[in-house]
Amino acid sequence: MAAKEIHRCTWAGTDADYIRYHDEEWGVPMTDDRALFEKLVLEGFQAGLSWITILRKRENFRAAFHNFDAERISRYAARDVERLMKNEGIIRNRAKIEATISNAQAFLTLSERAPFSQYLWGFLDGRPIVNEITSSKDIRTETDVSKRMSKALKADGFRFVGSTTLYAFMQSTGMVNDHLVTCFRYNQCAKLQKKLKIPGL
């Protein structure tokens, strides 16, 4: 008996790393503050590049940035910037590296008001958006919500958080379900999103 064919979003392609990311992470609701900060930073580094480039360097990023410990990153000095600029395992972009440091500082300041997860999910009132997309060409690159989130984060001192970057962030962290309805992960992620409860929202 032939194995049942698995239907995925077309962007997953045939690359093993991409398929694993699609099947296990993309679209799963994320609520951990550290993990959300990490994803926001990586989405910023991705600007102008392909996500697979970041994905293949993710473990290097985690090692280089002390597992995205915002407290520690916020204290990085000039020597740390130079250390990172010499690290061939990450994207050596000075502006993005320096933005990561200032973003860590902004993250800590914002966290004094409310948990980062509550702040971000508040733009959706704690309820993920579950779209019904039948073709990859219908997937949007930004929305009114991503524009509002981008504007607010910039006002709070974050950098490399444009509305397109923020929409990709929303897709990857399960704030939006943009799996194609024919994809086997669509219903799985929709169920997780339906059960989501954000404290304070």
Disulfide bonds with the S-S distance in Angstrom:
none
